Amino acid sequence: MRYVILFYIGFLIPVWNLNAQAEEERFNESEFVIQDRFVKSKFLVVSGKKDDAIKLLDSIRRDAPTNGTVYFELAKLFSEKKDYNQTESNLKSALKYSPDNFWFWDFAAEYYTQIGRTDDAKSAIRKMLDLQPKNAEVYNQLIDLDIKNNNPEAALMTIDAMEKNIGWSTNLTLKKAEILDKSGRTDEAIVQLNTLVTKFPKEIKYLNLITKVLHSNDRIAESEPYIRKILEIDPNDTDAKFAFILLTKSSLKKEDVLTALHPLISNPDVSIDLKIKELLPYVQKHAENNDTLLGRELTVICDKLVIAHPKEAKAHAIYADILKNSDNTIAAIRQYEKTLSLNKNNFMVWEQLMYCLDAVENYTQLSATANEAIDYFPNQAISYYFAGKAYIFLNDLKKSSSLLEEASLISAGNPAIESRIHTAKALTAFKQNDMKKAESLADIALELSKDKNADAYEVKGDIAMALKDVKNAEKYWQKAIMLEGNKSRLQSKINNLKSN
């Protein structure tokens, strides 16, 4: 909307060439006609008739060939149409005839950033700074562009220039510290933060920032003097108390560490990000070795976590992961569902929920969840696969086939996804009593997975059983169990086999 004012300040005045004296204070007839046509073009844009607006503006351009605003309006319209050749041609003319128009350069910077021409975008922003050297927003635009393009040195130089032209500020120092920290220059980041501690010795937030930087770089021991300063200022500071426990953690027995964290995990005033950062190594360890005792400890502590942070999606997500890895699939489903009720924007949560629903064979809910996941993330092949698989068990083979074809198209040959798709197709053929086709598809699935697809082995076992090949049926089901297939379902099949 900011460009709309150019209709008044950028077009009317240049076209009519009014000056301070405005000797006759009137427009001649041709100028009134041009003005009227320009106003009409704006109404055409507002009413959605942009192609007509382009035609009208182009005719105005021929009558007013040195007016930058006409070219600018054309550049904007062609940009919306993604006609980049015309956009650039008109933009260059706009800047040629109105080289000191700040908003034209602003549009140029935005346009060049959008199409990935970083150097041109930076040149446009520097021109904006020439025109408005004390405009903090423009400096920040340049800083953000350098950070986005992984050029921290340039970003730091811009901050120095901003400081020189506008003056020192806490925000600039914080920005500098953040860039230094993300660039691996931790000591320099701490120096910057210490300048704030010196200027504002009673401000706990700057001391807290230093401790967080040190913790995130695994230099927890160095944070002790800062933590002590925080507790001197505020003995009840929960983050500092939490950090102090982390300091003493090394002196605790391994099995007592999680227990020591319980009081602060239960405290809703302590940052959830700090809690999750501390819990994550234990969660990863549990996922790798499925330690039953560790799983129980993590379940207890994560239960406290979700009570302390009931509206935090990440609290429920980490709890769900613990429950899933502890084979408490039903409870995990509830926590994944709670996570998605708070935040639907993390596809990994959708994926884990679909795996869980598949594991408990709740195909009605799996189909609904997979279809909703497709709505939010239409380019994730695994969702189409799960929806397709669900419809096999819901006896809608036509819909299943369509979804599996879409999954294959989106997967673009990904062998892991293709292996699953071929397994689902094998299952369809099995349900249609086409054992030859089913076995062929299952074999392709195993080849794609390098013999690591448990579901494909389960289907091969089902085929063998249907063909009265009891020996191979058991062999394939046992292989599926070894590959971490659905153990309860597979064991049930083996038990039924032996009882018969």
C-alpha positions in Angstrom: 0.0 0.0 0.0 2.9 2.4 0.6 3.4 2.7 -3.2 -0.1 4.1 -3.6 1.0 7.5 -2.4 3.3 7.7 -5.5 0.1 8.4 -7.4 0.2 11.8 -5.7 3.8 12.6 -5.1 5.5 10.8 -7.9 3.3 11.2 -10.9 1.1 14.3 -10.7 3.9 16.7 -9.9 6.5 15.4 -12.4 4.0 15.0 -15.3 2.6 18.5 -14.9 6.0 19.9 -14.1 4.7 22.2 -11.4 7.3 24.4 -9.8 7.3 26.5 -6.6 6.1 29.6 -8.4 3.3 27.8 -10.4 2.9 30.9 -12.4 -0.5 30.3 -13.8 -1.5 27.6 -11.2 -3.4 25.6 -13.8 -2.9 22.6 -16.1 -3.2 22.7 -19.8 -5.8 20.5 -21.5 -3.4 17.7 -22.5 -2.1 17.4 -18.9 -5.6 17.1 -17.6 -6.2 14.3 -20.1 -3.1 12.4 -18.9 -4.1 12.9 -15.3 -7.5 11.5 -16.0 -6.1 8.5 -17.8 -3.7 7.8 -14.9 -6.5 7.9 -12.4 -8.4 5.6 -14.6 -5.5 3.1 -14.6 -5.5 3.1 -10.8 -9.2 2.3 -10.8 -8.6 -0.5 -13.2 -5.9 -2.0 -10.9 -8.2 -1.8 -7.9 -11.0 -3.5 -9.8 -8.7 -6.4 -10.9 -8.5 -5.4 -14.5 -4.7 -5.3 -14.5 -4.1 -6.2 -18.2 -6.3 -3.2 -19.1 -4.3 -1.0 -16.7 -1.1 -2.1 -18.3 -2.4 -1.1 -21.8 -3.5 2.3 -20.5 -0.3 3.0 -18.6 1.7 2.0 -21.7 -0.2 4.6 -23.7 0.5 7.2 -21.0 4.2 6.2 -21.2 4.2 7.1 -24.9 2.8 10.6 -24.1 5.0 11.1 -21.0 8.2 9.2 -21.9 10.4 10.7 -19.1 8.0 10.2 -16.2 9.5 7.6 -13.8 6.2 6.9 -12.0 4.5 5.5 -15.1 7.4 3.1 -15.6 7.3 2.2 -11.9 3.6 1.4 -12.0 4.2 -0.8 -15.0 7.1 -2.5 -13.3 4.8 -3.4 -10.3 2.1 -4.8 -12.5 4.5 -6.9 -14.6 6.2 -8.1 -11.4 2.8 -9.4 -10.2 2.4 -11.3 -13.5 6.0 -12.7 -13.1 7.0 -11.1 -16.4 10.5 -10.4 -15.2 11.8 -9.1 -18.5 9.2 -6.3 -18.6 9.5 -5.7 -14.9 13.2 -5.1 -15.2 12.9 -3.0 -18.3 10.3 -0.7 -16.7 12.1 -0.6 -13.4 15.4 0.5 -15.0 13.5 3.3 -16.8 11.8 4.4 -13.5 15.2 4.6 -11.8 16.7 6.4 -14.7 14.1 9.2 -14.8 13.6 9.3 -11.0 17.0 8.3 -9.5 16.4 9.9 -6.2 13.0 8.3 -5.5 13.5 6.3 -2.3 10.4 4.1 -2.9 11.4 3.1 -6.3 14.7 1.8 -4.9 12.8 0.1 -2.1 10.8 -1.8 -4.7 13.9 -2.6 -6.6 15.5 -4.1 -3.5 12.4 -6.2 -2.8 12.2 -7.3 -6.4 15.9 -8.3 -6.7 15.7 -10.2 -3.4 12.7 -12.1 -4.6 14.4 -13.3 -7.7 17.6 -14.1 -5.9 19.9 -11.4 -7.3 21.5 -10.5 -4.0 24.2 -8.2 -5.3 21.6 -6.1 -7.1 19.4 -6.0 -4.1 22.3 -4.9 -1.9 23.1 -2.1 -4.4 19.5 -0.9 -4.3 19.5 -0.9 -0.5 22.8 1.0 -0.4 21.2 3.6 -2.7 18.3 3.9 -0.2 20.9 4.5 2.5 22.5 7.3 0.4 19.1 8.9 0.2 18.1 8.3 3.9 21.4 7.6 5.8 19.6 7.5 9.2 16.9 5.1 8.2 17.3 2.2 10.7 14.8 0.0 8.8 16.9 0.1 5.7 20.1 -0.9 7.6 18.2 -3.8 9.1 17.1 -4.8 5.6 20.7 -5.0 4.5 21.8 -6.9 7.7 19.0 -9.4 7.2 19.9 -10.0 3.6 23.6 -10.6 4.5 22.6 -13.0 7.2 20.2 -14.9 4.9 23.0 -15.2 2.4 25.5 -16.5 5.0 27.7 -13.4 5.0 28.1 -12.5 8.7 31.1 -10.3 8.1 29.1 -8.0 5.8 26.3 -7.9 8.3 28.7 -6.9 11.1 30.2 -4.1 8.9 26.7 -2.8 8.2 26.0 -2.8 12.0 29.2 -0.8 12.5 28.1 1.7 9.8 24.6 1.9 11.4 26.2 2.6 14.8 28.3 5.3 13.3 25.5 7.1 11.5 22.6 6.6 13.9 24.3 5.9 17.2 24.9 3.1 19.7 21.9 1.1 20.9 21.4 -2.1 23.0 19.6 -3.7 20.0 22.6 -3.2 17.8 24.9 -4.8 20.4 22.5 -7.7 20.8 22.3 -8.2 17.0 26.1 -8.1 16.8 26.3 -10.7 19.6 23.8 -12.9 17.9 25.6 -12.9 14.6 29.0 -13.6 16.3 27.5 -16.5 18.2 25.9 -18.1 15.2 29.2 -17.6 13.3 31.0 -19.7 16.0 32.8 -16.6 17.4 31.5 -17.3 20.9 34.2 -15.3 22.8 33.5 -12.2 20.7 29.7 -12.6 21.3 30.3 -12.7 25.1 32.5 -9.6 24.9 29.6 -7.7 23.2 27.1 -9.0 25.9 29.5 -8.0 28.6 29.4 -4.4 27.4 25.7 -4.5 28.2 26.3 -6.0 31.6 28.7 -3.2 32.3 26.3 -0.5 31.2 23.3 -2.1 33.0 24.7 -4.1 35.9 21.3 -4.8 37.5 19.7 -6.1 34.3 19.5 -9.8 34.7 18.4 -10.4 31.1 21.9 -9.7 29.7 23.6 -12.0 32.2 21.0 -14.7 31.2 21.9 -14.2 27.6 25.6 -14.9 28.4 24.7 -18.1 30.2 22.5 -19.2 27.3 25.3 -18.6 24.8 27.8 -20.6 27.0 25.3 -23.4 27.5 24.5 -23.7 23.8 28.2 -24.0 23.1 28.8 -26.7 25.7 30.7 -24.3 28.0 28.5 -24.7 31.0 31.3 -24.5 33.5 32.2 -21.0 32.4 28.7 -19.7 33.1 29.1 -20.1 36.9 30.2 -16.5 37.7 27.3 -15.1 35.7 24.8 -17.4 37.3 26.1 -16.3 40.8 25.6 -12.7 39.8 22.0 -13.4 38.7 21.3 -15.1 42.0 22.8 -12.2 43.9 20.4 -9.8 42.2 17.4 -12.2 42.3 17.8 -15.3 44.5 14.5 -16.6 43.1 15.4 -16.5 39.4 14.2 -19.8 38.2 16.4 -19.9 35.0 19.5 -19.3 37.1 18.5 -22.0 39.6 18.0 -24.4 36.7 21.4 -23.5 35.3 23.0 -24.0 38.7 21.7 -27.5 38.7 23.3 -28.1 35.3 26.5 -26.9 36.8 26.4 -29.4 39.6 25.2 -32.2 37.3 28.6 -33.6 36.7 29.0 -34.3 40.4 25.8 -36.4 40.5 25.5 -40.1 39.8 24.3 -40.8 36.3 21.1 -42.3 37.5 20.3 -39.3 39.7 20.6 -36.6 37.1 17.0 -36.8 35.8 15.7 -37.0 39.3 17.6 -33.8 40.2 15.8 -32.0 37.4 12.3 -32.8 38.5 11.6 -29.7 40.6 12.6 -27.3 37.8 11.0 -29.3 35.1 7.8 -28.9 37.1 8.2 -25.2 37.4 6.2 -23.4 34.6 8.4 -20.2 35.0 11.5 -22.0 33.7 12.0 -21.7 30.0 10.7 -24.8 28.2 13.5 -24.5 25.6 16.1 -24.9 28.4 14.3 -27.9 29.7 14.0 -29.6 26.3 17.7 -28.9 25.5 18.6 -30.7 28.7 16.3 -33.6 28.1 17.1 -34.1 24.4 20.3 -36.2 24.9 18.4 -38.6 27.1 15.5 -38.8 24.6 18.0 -39.6 21.8 19.7 -42.2 23.9 16.4 -43.9 24.7 15.4 -43.9 21.0 18.7 -45.7 20.2 18.8 -48.4 22.9 15.2 -48.6 24.1 16.4 -48.7 27.7 13.3 -49.6 29.7 14.4 -47.9 32.9 15.4 -44.7 31.1 12.1 -44.8 29.3 10.2 -44.9 32.6 12.2 -42.0 34.1 11.6 -39.9 31.0 7.9 -40.8 31.0 7.6 -39.5 34.6 9.6 -36.3 33.8 7.8 -35.6 30.6 4.5 -36.0 32.4 5.6 -33.2 34.6 6.7 -31.2 31.6 3.3 -31.2 29.9 1.6 -30.3 33.2 3.9 -27.3 33.5 3.5 -26.3 29.9 0.1 -27.6 28.7 -0.1 -25.1 25.8 3.4 -25.8 24.4 3.3 -28.1 21.4 6.9 -29.0 21.8 6.3 -30.4 25.3 3.6 -32.8 24.1 5.7 -33.7 21.0 8.7 -34.8 23.1 6.4 -36.7 25.5 4.8 -38.5 22.5 8.3 -39.5 21.2 9.1 -41.0 24.6 5.8 -42.9 24.7 6.2 -44.2 21.1 9.8 -45.4 21.7 8.5 -47.1 24.9 5.9 -49.0 22.8 3.1 -47.2 24.5 1.5 -46.4 21.2 -2.0 -45.5 22.3 -0.7 -42.9 24.8 1.7 -41.6 22.1 -1.2 -41.1 19.7 -3.0 -38.9 22.3 0.1 -36.7 22.8 0.8 -36.4 19.0 -2.9 -35.4 18.6 -2.5 -32.8 21.4 0.6 -31.5 19.7 -1.2 -31.0 16.4 -4.1 -29.3 18.1 -1.6 -26.6 19.3 0.5 -26.5 16.2 -0.1 -28.2 12.8 3.0 -26.8 11.1 5.5 -29.6 12.0 5.3 -32.4 9.4 7.4 -34.8 11.6 4.6 -34.8 14.1 2.0 -35.7 11.4 4.4 -38.5 10.2 4.9 -40.0 13.7 1.1 -39.9 14.3 0.5 -41.8 11.0 3.1 -44.4 11.9 1.4 -44.9 15.3 -2.1 -45.2 13.8 -0.8 -47.7 11.3 0.8 -49.7 14.1 -2.5 -50.0 16.1 -4.4 -50.6 12.8 -6.8 -47.7 13.3 -7.3 -47.3 9.5 -10.4 -45.0 9.8 -8.4 -42.5 11.8 -5.3 -43.1 9.7 -7.2 -42.1 6.5 -8.5 -39.0 8.1 -5.2 -38.0 9.5 -3.3 -38.7 6.3 -5.8 -36.7 4.2 -5.5 -33.7 6.7 -1.7 -34.0 6.5 -2.0 -33.8 2.7 -4.0 -30.6 3.0 -1.2 -29.0 5.1 1.8 -30.6 3.3 0.7 -31.6 -0.2 4.3 -32.5 -1.3 5.0 -35.2 1.3 4.7 -38.6 -0.5 4.5 -40.6 2.8 1.1 -39.1 3.6 -0.3 -40.3 0.3 1.1 -43.7 1.0 -0.5 -43.9 4.4 -3.8 -42.7 3.0 -3.5 -45.3 0.2 -2.7 -48.1 2.7 -5.6 -47.1 5.0 -8.1 -47.3 2.1 -6.9 -50.9 1.3 -8.2 -51.9 4.7 -11.3 -49.8 4.3 -12.1 -51.7 1.1 -11.8 -48.7 -1.2 -9.2 -50.1 -3.6 -9.9 -47.6 -6.3 -9.2 -44.6 -4.0 -6.2 -46.5 -2.6 -4.8 -47.1 -6.1 -5.1 -43.4 -7.0 -3.4 -42.2 -3.8 -0.5 -44.7 -4.2 0.0 -43.5 -7.7 0.2 -39.9 -6.4 2.7 -41.1 -3.7 4.9 -42.6 -6.4 4.8 -39.5 -8.5 5.7 -37.2 -5.6 8.4 -39.5 -4.2 10.3 -39.1 -7.5 11.9 -42.5 -7.2 12.8 -42.4 -3.5 13.6 -46.1 -2.8 12.3 -46.0 0.8 8.9 -44.6 -0.2 8.7 -46.7 -3.4 9.4 -49.8 -1.3 6.4 -49.0 0.9 4.2 -48.2 -2.1 5.0 -51.6 -3.7 4.3 -53.3 -0.4 0.8 -51.6 -0.3 0.2 -52.7 -3.9 1.3 -56.3 -3.0 -1.2 -56.2 -0.2 -3.9 -55.0 -2.6 -3.1 -57.9 -5.0 -3.2 -60.3 -2.0 -6.7 -59.1 -1.1 -7.7 -59.7 -4.7 -6.3 -63.3 -4.5 -3.7 -62.6 -7.2 -0.9 -64.3 -5.3 1.6 -64.2 -8.2 1.3 -60.5 -8.6 1.4 -59.9 -4.9 4.6 -61.9 -4.5 6.2 -60.1 -7.5 5.4 -56.7 -5.9 6.6 -57.8 -2.5 9.9 -58.9 -4.0 10.3 -55.5 -5.7 9.6 -53.8 -2.4 12.3 -55.9 -0.7 14.8 -55.2 -3.5 14.2 -51.5 -3.2 14.7 -51.6 0.6 17.7 -53.9 0.3 15.8 -56.6 2.2 14.9 -54.3 5.2 11.2 -53.8 4.7 9.5 -55.6 7.5 6.0 -55.1 6.0 7.0 -56.7 2.7 8.2 -59.8 4.6 4.9 -59.9 6.4 3.0 -59.8 3.1 5.3 -62.6 1.8 4.4 -64.6 4.9 0.7 -64.0 4.4 1.1 -65.2 0.7 3.0 -68.3 1.8 0.3 -69.1 4.4 -2.4 -68.6 1.8 -0.6 -71.1 -0.4 -0.3 -73.6 2.5 3.5 -73.1 2.7 3.6 -73.1 6.5 7.4 -73.3 6.8 8.0 -70.2 4.7 5.2 -68.3 6.2 6.8 -68.6 9.7 10.2 -67.8 8.2 9.0 -64.6 6.6 7.1 -63.5 9.7 10.1 -64.1 11.9 12.2 -62.1 9.5 9.7 -59.3 9.8 9.9 -59.4 13.6 13.7 -59.1 13.3 13.3 -56.0 11.2 11.1 -54.4 13.9 7.7 -55.0 12.2 4.5 -55.0 14.1 5.6 -57.5 16.7 2.2 -58.2 18.4 0.4 -58.8 15.1 3.3 -61.0 13.7 3.6 -63.0 16.9 -0.2 -63.6 16.9 0.1 -65.0 13.4 3.0 -67.3 14.4 1.1 -68.5 17.5 -2.0 -69.2 15.5 0.2 -71.2 13.1 1.6 -73.3 15.8 -1.7 -73.9 17.5 -3.0 -75.3 14.3 
